[in-house]
């Protein structure tokens, strides 16, 4: 392994460590938005069918 490759791998590991938490948070928020949209869509259909 060259020192260049070791340096690149260390930077990659650090970037994954720093941005990993943000990526997980973003995925959780996207999942929550999807659930809210799905529930909203289900309740909208229930209200339209009940009329």
CHARMM internal coordinates of N, CA and C (Angstrom, degrees):
IC EDIT
DIST 1 N 1 CA 1.4515
DIST 1 CA 1 C 1.5205
ANGL 1 N 1 CA 1 C 108.60
DIST 1 C 2 N 1.3056
ANGL 1 CA 1 C 2 N 114.64
DIHE 1 N 1 CA 1 C 2 N 131.73
DIST 2 N 2 CA 1.4572
ANGL 1 C 2 N 2 CA 118.04
DIHE 1 CA 1 C 2 N 2 CA 178.18
DIST 2 CA 2 C 1.5161
ANGL 2 N 2 CA 2 C 109.89
DIHE 1 C 2 N 2 CA 2 C -84.02
DIST 2 C 3 N 1.2977
ANGL 2 CA 2 C 3 N 116.07
DIHE 2 N 2 CA 2 C 3 N 161.77
DIST 3 N 3 CA 1.4669
ANGL 2 C 3 N 3 CA 119.85
DIHE 2 CA 2 C 3 N 3 CA 178.96
DIST 3 CA 3 C 1.5278
ANGL 3 N 3 CA 3 C 110.25
DIHE 2 C 3 N 3 CA 3 C -66.68
DIST 3 C 4 N 1.3216
ANGL 3 CA 3 C 4 N 117.53
DIHE 3 N 3 CA 3 C 4 N -29.92
DIST 4 N 4 CA 1.4711
ANGL 3 C 4 N 4 CA 121.36
DIHE 3 CA 3 C 4 N 4 CA 177.07
DIST 4 CA 4 C 1.5317
ANGL 4 N 4 CA 4 C 109.93
DIHE 3 C 4 N 4 CA 4 C -63.42
DIST 4 C 5 N 1.3269
ANGL 4 CA 4 C 5 N 116.21
DIHE 4 N 4 CA 4 C 5 N -44.93
DIST 5 N 5 CA 1.4625
ANGL 4 C 5 N 5 CA 120.81
DIHE 4 CA 4 C 5 N 5 CA 179.64
DIST 5 CA 5 C 1.5294
ANGL 5 N 5 CA 5 C 110.93
DIHE 4 C 5 N 5 CA 5 C -65.87
DIST 5 C 6 N 1.3221
ANGL 5 CA 5 C 6 N 117.03
DIHE 5 N 5 CA 5 C 6 N -40.86
DIST 6 N 6 CA 1.4630
ANGL 5 C 6 N 6 CA 120.73
DIHE 5 CA 5 C 6 N 6 CA 178.15
DIST 6 CA 6 C 1.5269
ANGL 6 N 6 CA 6 C 109.83
DIHE 5 C 6 N 6 CA 6 C -62.41
DIST 6 C 7 N 1.3174
ANGL 6 CA 6 C 7 N 117.10
DIHE 6 N 6 CA 6 C 7 N -43.01
DIST 7 N 7 CA 1.4613
ANGL 6 C 7 N 7 CA 120.88
DIHE 6 CA 6 C 7 N 7 CA 177.97
DIST 7 CA 7 C 1.5206
ANGL 7 N 7 CA 7 C 111.96
DIHE 6 C 7 N 7 CA 7 C -62.50
DIST 7 C 8 N 1.3227
ANGL 7 CA 7 C 8 N 116.58
DIHE 7 N 7 CA 7 C 8 N -42.59
DIST 8 N 8 CA 1.4673
ANGL 7 C 8 N 8 CA 120.75
DIHE 7 CA 7 C 8 N 8 CA 178.39
DIST 8 CA 8 C 1.5239
ANGL 8 N 8 CA 8 C 111.53
DIHE 7 C 8 N 8 CA 8 C -63.71
DIST 8 C 9 N 1.3225
ANGL 8 CA 8 C 9 N 116.60
DIHE 8 N 8 CA 8 C 9 N -41.18
DIST 9 N 9 CA 1.4599
ANGL 8 C 9 N 9 CA 120.14
DIHE 8 CA 8 C 9 N 9 CA 179.00
DIST 9 CA 9 C 1.5228
ANGL 9 N 9 CA 9 C 111.76
DIHE 8 C 9 N 9 CA 9 C -67.11
DIST 9 C 10 N 1.3298
ANGL 9 CA 9 C 10 N 117.11
DIHE 9 N 9 CA 9 C 10 N -36.43
DIST 10 N 10 CA 1.4677
ANGL 9 C 10 N 10 CA 120.48
DIHE 9 CA 9 C 10 N 10 CA 177.44
DIST 10 CA 10 C 1.5283
ANGL 10 N 10 CA 10 C 111.00
DIHE 9 C 10 N 10 CA 10 C -66.25
DIST 10 C 11 N 1.3159
ANGL 10 CA 10 C 11 N 116.72
DIHE 10 N 10 CA 10 C 11 N -41.17
DIST 11 N 11 CA 1.4671
ANGL 10 C 11 N 11 CA 120.64
DIHE 10 CA 10 C 11 N 11 CA 177.79
DIST 11 CA 11 C 1.5281
ANGL 11 N 11 CA 11 C 110.05
DIHE 10 C 11 N 11 CA 11 C -65.78
DIST 11 C 12 N 1.3212
ANGL 11 CA 11 C 12 N 117.17
DIHE 11 N 11 CA 11 C 12 N -40.67
DIST 12 N 12 CA 1.4502
ANGL 11 C 12 N 12 CA 121.37
DIHE 11 CA 11 C 12 N 12 CA 177.60
DIST 12 CA 12 C 1.5337
ANGL 12 N 12 CA 12 C 111.20
DIHE 11 C 12 N 12 CA 12 C -62.77
DIST 12 C 13 N 1.3249
ANGL 12 CA 12 C 13 N 116.76
DIHE 12 N 12 CA 12 C 13 N -43.03
DIST 13 N 13 CA 1.4688
ANGL 12 C 13 N 13 CA 120.71
DIHE 12 CA 12 C 13 N 13 CA 178.86
DIST 13 CA 13 C 1.5223
ANGL 13 N 13 CA 13 C 110.75
DIHE 12 C 13 N 13 CA 13 C -64.53
DIST 13 C 14 N 1.3066
ANGL 13 CA 13 C 14 N 116.96
DIHE 13 N 13 CA 13 C 14 N -40.68
DIST 14 N 14 CA 1.4590
ANGL 13 C 14 N 14 CA 120.99
DIHE 13 CA 13 C 14 N 14 CA 178.80
DIST 14 CA 14 C 1.5238
ANGL 14 N 14 CA 14 C 110.94
DIHE 13 C 14 N 14 CA 14 C -66.23
DIST 14 C 15 N 1.3157
ANGL 14 CA 14 C 15 N 117.65
DIHE 14 N 14 CA 14 C 15 N -42.68
DIST 15 N 15 CA 1.4635
ANGL 14 C 15 N 15 CA 121.26
DIHE 14 CA 14 C 15 N 15 CA 178.52
DIST 15 CA 15 C 1.5271
ANGL 15 N 15 CA 15 C 110.90
DIHE 14 C 15 N 15 CA 15 C -63.77
DIST 15 C 16 N 1.3228
ANGL 15 CA 15 C 16 N 117.16
DIHE 15 N 15 CA 15 C 16 N -40.32
DIST 16 N 16 CA 1.4689
ANGL 15 C 16 N 16 CA 120.29
DIHE 15 CA 15 C 16 N 16 CA 178.06
DIST 16 CA 16 C 1.5208
ANGL 16 N 16 CA 16 C 110.06
DIHE 15 C 16 N 16 CA 16 C -64.90
DIST 16 C 17 N 1.3063
ANGL 16 CA 16 C 17 N 116.08
DIHE 16 N 16 CA 16 C 17 N -37.90
DIST 17 N 17 CA 1.4788
ANGL 16 C 17 N 17 CA 120.37
DIHE 16 CA 16 C 17 N 17 CA 179.67
DIST 17 CA 17 C 1.5310
ANGL 17 N 17 CA 17 C 110.91
DIHE 16 C 17 N 17 CA 17 C -67.44
DIST 17 C 18 N 1.3267
ANGL 17 CA 17 C 18 N 116.99
DIHE 17 N 17 CA 17 C 18 N -42.03
DIST 18 N 18 CA 1.4590
ANGL 17 C 18 N 18 CA 121.34
DIHE 17 CA 17 C 18 N 18 CA -177.28
DIST 18 CA 18 C 1.5202
ANGL 18 N 18 CA 18 C 111.07
DIHE 17 C 18 N 18 CA 18 C -73.18
DIST 18 C 19 N 1.3192
ANGL 18 CA 18 C 19 N 117.33
DIHE 18 N 18 CA 18 C 19 N -48.39
DIST 19 N 19 CA 1.4569
ANGL 18 C 19 N 19 CA 120.82
DIHE 18 CA 18 C 19 N 19 CA -174.63
DIST 19 CA 19 C 1.5224
ANGL 19 N 19 CA 19 C 113.03
DIHE 18 C 19 N 19 CA 19 C -89.59
DIST 19 C 20 N 1.3101
ANGL 19 CA 19 C 20 N 118.68
DIHE 19 N 19 CA 19 C 20 N -9.56
DIST 20 N 20 CA 1.4498
ANGL 19 C 20 N 20 CA 121.84
DIHE 19 CA 19 C 20 N 20 CA -179.61
DIST 20 CA 20 C 1.5243
ANGL 20 N 20 CA 20 C 111.96
DIHE 19 C 20 N 20 CA 20 C -62.09
DIST 20 C 21 N 1.3268
ANGL 20 CA 20 C 21 N 117.16
DIHE 20 N 20 CA 20 C 21 N -44.21
DIST 21 N 21 CA 1.4620
ANGL 20 C 21 N 21 CA 121.13
DIHE 20 CA 20 C 21 N 21 CA -179.92
DIST 21 CA 21 C 1.5249
ANGL 21 N 21 CA 21 C 110.22
DIHE 20 C 21 N 21 CA 21 C -64.98
DIST 21 C 22 N 1.3201
ANGL 21 CA 21 C 22 N 117.03
DIHE 21 N 21 CA 21 C 22 N -39.64
DIST 22 N 22 CA 1.4607
ANGL 21 C 22 N 22 CA 120.18
DIHE 21 CA 21 C 22 N 22 CA 178.56
DIST 22 CA 22 C 1.5218
ANGL 22 N 22 CA 22 C 111.21
DIHE 21 C 22 N 22 CA 22 C -65.62
DIST 22 C 23 N 1.3250
ANGL 22 CA 22 C 23 N 116.51
DIHE 22 N 22 CA 22 C 23 N -38.81
DIST 23 N 23 CA 1.4674
ANGL 22 C 23 N 23 CA 119.91
DIHE 22 CA 22 C 23 N 23 CA 179.68
DIST 23 CA 23 C 1.5253
ANGL 23 N 23 CA 23 C 110.51
DIHE 22 C 23 N 23 CA 23 C -65.65
DIST 23 C 24 N 1.3273
ANGL 23 CA 23 C 24 N 116.88
DIHE 23 N 23 CA 23 C 24 N -40.51
DIST 24 N 24 CA 1.4687
ANGL 23 C 24 N 24 CA 119.91
DIHE 23 CA 23 C 24 N 24 CA 178.84
DIST 24 CA 24 C 1.5199
ANGL 24 N 24 CA 24 C 110.02
DIHE 23 C 24 N 24 CA 24 C -65.81
DIST 24 C 25 N 1.3276
ANGL 24 CA 24 C 25 N 117.11
DIHE 24 N 24 CA 24 C 25 N -42.07
DIST 25 N 25 CA 1.4624
ANGL 24 C 25 N 25 CA 120.73
DIHE 24 CA 24 C 25 N 25 CA 178.44
DIST 25 CA 25 C 1.5271
ANGL 25 N 25 CA 25 C 110.60
DIHE 24 C 25 N 25 CA 25 C -62.14
DIST 25 C 26 N 1.3233
ANGL 25 CA 25 C 26 N 116.51
DIHE 25 N 25 CA 25 C 26 N -42.25
DIST 26 N 26 CA 1.4642
ANGL 25 C 26 N 26 CA 120.32
DIHE 25 CA 25 C 26 N 26 CA 179.26
DIST 26 CA 26 C 1.5222
ANGL 26 N 26 CA 26 C 111.01
DIHE 25 C 26 N 26 CA 26 C -63.64
DIST 26 C 27 N 1.3286
ANGL 26 CA 26 C 27 N 117.69
DIHE 26 N 26 CA 26 C 27 N -42.56
DIST 27 N 27 CA 1.4627
ANGL 26 C 27 N 27 CA 120.79
DIHE 26 CA 26 C 27 N 27 CA 178.36
DIST 27 CA 27 C 1.5283
ANGL 27 N 27 CA 27 C 111.43
DIHE 26 C 27 N 27 CA 27 C -63.83
DIST 27 C 28 N 1.3243
ANGL 27 CA 27 C 28 N 117.17
DIHE 27 N 27 CA 27 C 28 N -38.59
DIST 28 N 28 CA 1.4684
ANGL 27 C 28 N 28 CA 120.09
DIHE 27 CA 27 C 28 N 28 CA 178.13
DIST 28 CA 28 C 1.5198
ANGL 28 N 28 CA 28 C 110.82
DIHE 27 C 28 N 28 CA 28 C -65.34
DIST 28 C 29 N 1.3289
ANGL 28 CA 28 C 29 N 117.02
DIHE 28 N 28 CA 28 C 29 N -40.84
DIST 29 N 29 CA 1.4635
ANGL 28 C 29 N 29 CA 120.16
DIHE 28 CA 28 C 29 N 29 CA 178.92
DIST 29 CA 29 C 1.5213
ANGL 29 N 29 CA 29 C 111.27
DIHE 28 C 29 N 29 CA 29 C -66.61
DIST 29 C 30 N 1.3303
ANGL 29 CA 29 C 30 N 116.89
DIHE 29 N 29 CA 29 C 30 N -40.57
DIST 30 N 30 CA 1.4616
ANGL 29 C 30 N 30 CA 119.95
DIHE 29 CA 29 C 30 N 30 CA 177.62
DIST 30 CA 30 C 1.5275
ANGL 30 N 30 CA 30 C 111.03
DIHE 29 C 30 N 30 CA 30 C -63.72
DIST 30 C 31 N 1.3202
ANGL 30 CA 30 C 31 N 116.66
DIHE 30 N 30 CA 30 C 31 N -38.94
DIST 31 N 31 CA 1.4667
ANGL 30 C 31 N 31 CA 120.05
DIHE 30 CA 30 C 31 N 31 CA 177.62
DIST 31 CA 31 C 1.5239
ANGL 31 N 31 CA 31 C 110.24
DIHE 30 C 31 N 31 CA 31 C -64.50
DIST 31 C 32 N 1.3225
ANGL 31 CA 31 C 32 N 116.98
DIHE 31 N 31 CA 31 C 32 N -41.15
DIST 32 N 32 CA 1.4661
ANGL 31 C 32 N 32 CA 120.26
DIHE 31 CA 31 C 32 N 32 CA 179.60
DIST 32 CA 32 C 1.5254
ANGL 32 N 32 CA 32 C 111.01
DIHE 31 C 32 N 32 CA 32 C -64.42
DIST 32 C 33 N 1.3215
ANGL 32 CA 32 C 33 N 117.04
DIHE 32 N 32 CA 32 C 33 N -39.98
DIST 33 N 33 CA 1.4632
ANGL 32 C 33 N 33 CA 120.45
DIHE 32 CA 32 C 33 N 33 CA 177.77
DIST 33 CA 33 C 1.5217
ANGL 33 N 33 CA 33 C 110.08
DIHE 32 C 33 N 33 CA 33 C -64.07
DIST 33 C 34 N 1.3152
ANGL 33 CA 33 C 34 N 116.95
DIHE 33 N 33 CA 33 C 34 N -40.89
DIST 34 N 34 CA 1.4570
ANGL 33 C 34 N 34 CA 120.50
DIHE 33 CA 33 C 34 N 34 CA 178.23
DIST 34 CA 34 C 1.5137
ANGL 34 N 34 CA 34 C 112.41
DIHE 33 C 34 N 34 CA 34 C -63.10
DIST 34 C 35 N 1.3292
ANGL 34 CA 34 C 35 N 116.45
DIHE 34 N 34 CA 34 C 35 N -40.38
DIST 35 N 35 CA 1.4690
ANGL 34 C 35 N 35 CA 120.12
DIHE 34 CA 34 C 35 N 35 CA 178.43
DIST 35 CA 35 C 1.5172
ANGL 35 N 35 CA 35 C 110.18
DIHE 34 C 35 N 35 CA 35 C -65.61
DIST 35 C 36 N 1.3353
ANGL 35 CA 35 C 36 N 117.16
DIHE 35 N 35 CA 35 C 36 N -44.50
DIST 36 N 36 CA 1.4622
ANGL 35 C 36 N 36 CA 120.16
DIHE 35 CA 35 C 36 N 36 CA 179.62
DIST 36 CA 36 C 1.5216
ANGL 36 N 36 CA 36 C 110.80
DIHE 35 C 36 N 36 CA 36 C -62.16
DIST 36 C 37 N 1.3200
ANGL 36 CA 36 C 37 N 116.91
DIHE 36 N 36 CA 36 C 37 N -40.58
DIST 37 N 37 CA 1.4656
ANGL 36 C 37 N 37 CA 119.99
DIHE 36 CA 36 C 37 N 37 CA 179.16
DIST 37 CA 37 C 1.5254
ANGL 37 N 37 CA 37 C 110.46
DIHE 36 C 37 N 37 CA 37 C -65.66
DIST 37 C 38 N 1.3168
ANGL 37 CA 37 C 38 N 116.97
DIHE 37 N 37 CA 37 C 38 N -40.26
DIST 38 N 38 CA 1.4600
ANGL 37 C 38 N 38 CA 120.26
DIHE 37 CA 37 C 38 N 38 CA 179.33
DIST 38 CA 38 C 1.5140
ANGL 38 N 38 CA 38 C 112.15
DIHE 37 C 38 N 38 CA 38 C -65.58
DIST 38 C 39 N 1.3282
ANGL 38 CA 38 C 39 N 116.86
DIHE 38 N 38 CA 38 C 39 N -43.02
DIST 39 N 39 CA 1.4628
ANGL 38 C 39 N 39 CA 120.63
DIHE 38 CA 38 C 39 N 39 CA 178.68
DIST 39 CA 39 C 1.5194
ANGL 39 N 39 CA 39 C 109.95
DIHE 38 C 39 N 39 CA 39 C -65.12
DIST 39 C 40 N 1.3152
ANGL 39 CA 39 C 40 N 116.93
DIHE 39 N 39 CA 39 C 40 N -41.64
DIST 40 N 40 CA 1.4579
ANGL 39 C 40 N 40 CA 121.18
DIHE 39 CA 39 C 40 N 40 CA 178.80
DIST 40 CA 40 C 1.5279
ANGL 40 N 40 CA 40 C 110.56
DIHE 39 C 40 N 40 CA 40 C -61.75
DIST 40 C 41 N 1.3085
ANGL 40 CA 40 C 41 N 116.65
DIHE 40 N 40 CA 40 C 41 N -41.61
DIST 41 N 41 CA 1.4613
ANGL 40 C 41 N 41 CA 121.55
DIHE 40 CA 40 C 41 N 41 CA 179.22
DIST 41 CA 41 C 1.5282
ANGL 41 N 41 CA 41 C 110.66
DIHE 40 C 41 N 41 CA 41 C -65.85
DIST 41 C 42 N 1.3249
ANGL 41 CA 41 C 42 N 117.03
DIHE 41 N 41 CA 41 C 42 N -40.88
DIST 42 N 42 CA 1.4618
ANGL 41 C 42 N 42 CA 120.50
DIHE 41 CA 41 C 42 N 42 CA 179.37
DIST 42 CA 42 C 1.5244
ANGL 42 N 42 CA 42 C 111.08
DIHE 41 C 42 N 42 CA 42 C -64.53
DIST 42 C 43 N 1.3224
ANGL 42 CA 42 C 43 N 116.94
DIHE 42 N 42 CA 42 C 43 N -44.38
DIST 43 N 43 CA 1.4628
ANGL 42 C 43 N 43 CA 119.27
DIHE 42 CA 42 C 43 N 43 CA -178.88
DIST 43 CA 43 C 1.5225
ANGL 43 N 43 CA 43 C 110.86
DIHE 42 C 43 N 43 CA 43 C -69.42
DIST 43 C 44 N 1.3144
ANGL 43 CA 43 C 44 N 117.33
DIHE 43 N 43 CA 43 C 44 N -31.62
DIST 44 N 44 CA 1.4612
ANGL 43 C 44 N 44 CA 120.20
DIHE 43 CA 43 C 44 N 44 CA 177.92
DIST 44 CA 44 C 1.5173
ANGL 44 N 44 CA 44 C 110.30
DIHE 43 C 44 N 44 CA 44 C -65.48
DIST 44 C 45 N 1.3331
ANGL 44 CA 44 C 45 N 116.81
DIHE 44 N 44 CA 44 C 45 N -42.81
DIST 45 N 45 CA 1.4634
ANGL 44 C 45 N 45 CA 120.60
DIHE 44 CA 44 C 45 N 45 CA 178.61
DIST 45 CA 45 C 1.5298
ANGL 45 N 45 CA 45 C 111.41
DIHE 44 C 45 N 45 CA 45 C -65.91
DIST 45 C 46 N 1.3256
ANGL 45 CA 45 C 46 N 116.79
DIHE 45 N 45 CA 45 C 46 N -37.13
DIST 46 N 46 CA 1.4647
ANGL 45 C 46 N 46 CA 120.63
DIHE 45 CA 45 C 46 N 46 CA 179.18
DIST 46 CA 46 C 1.5305
ANGL 46 N 46 CA 46 C 110.13
DIHE 45 C 46 N 46 CA 46 C -65.19
DIST 46 C 47 N 1.3211
ANGL 46 CA 46 C 47 N 117.15
DIHE 46 N 46 CA 46 C 47 N -40.13
DIST 47 N 47 CA 1.4661
ANGL 46 C 47 N 47 CA 120.15
DIHE 46 CA 46 C 47 N 47 CA -179.90
DIST 47 CA 47 C 1.5263
ANGL 47 N 47 CA 47 C 110.59
DIHE 46 C 47 N 47 CA 47 C -68.15
DIST 47 C 48 N 1.3189
ANGL 47 CA 47 C 48 N 117.62
DIHE 47 N 47 CA 47 C 48 N -39.65
DIST 48 N 48 CA 1.4659
ANGL 47 C 48 N 48 CA 120.55
DIHE 47 CA 47 C 48 N 48 CA -179.73
DIST 48 CA 48 C 1.5234
ANGL 48 N 48 CA 48 C 110.96
DIHE 47 C 48 N 48 CA 48 C -68.44
DIST 48 C 49 N 1.3227
ANGL 48 CA 48 C 49 N 117.92
DIHE 48 N 48 CA 48 C 49 N -36.90
DIST 49 N 49 CA 1.4707
ANGL 48 C 49 N 49 CA 120.63
DIHE 48 CA 48 C 49 N 49 CA 179.41
DIST 49 CA 49 C 1.5146
ANGL 49 N 49 CA 49 C 111.57
DIHE 48 C 49 N 49 CA 49 C -72.46
DIST 49 C 50 N 1.3194
ANGL 49 CA 49 C 50 N 117.71
DIHE 49 N 49 CA 49 C 50 N -27.14
DIST 50 N 50 CA 1.4543
ANGL 49 C 50 N 50 CA 121.10
DIHE 49 CA 49 C 50 N 50 CA -177.37
DIST 50 CA 50 C 1.5096
ANGL 50 N 50 CA 50 C 113.75
DIHE 49 C 50 N 50 CA 50 C -79.61
DIST 50 C 51 N 1.3203
ANGL 50 CA 50 C 51 N 118.22
DIHE 50 N 50 CA 50 C 51 N -11.13
DIST 51 N 51 CA 1.4644
ANGL 50 C 51 N 51 CA 121.32
DIHE 50 CA 50 C 51 N 51 CA -177.64
DIST 51 CA 51 C 1.4850
ANGL 51 N 51 CA 51 C 113.00
DIHE 50 C 51 N 51 CA 51 C -73.32
END
COOR INIT
IC SEED 1 N 1 CA 1 C
IC BUILD
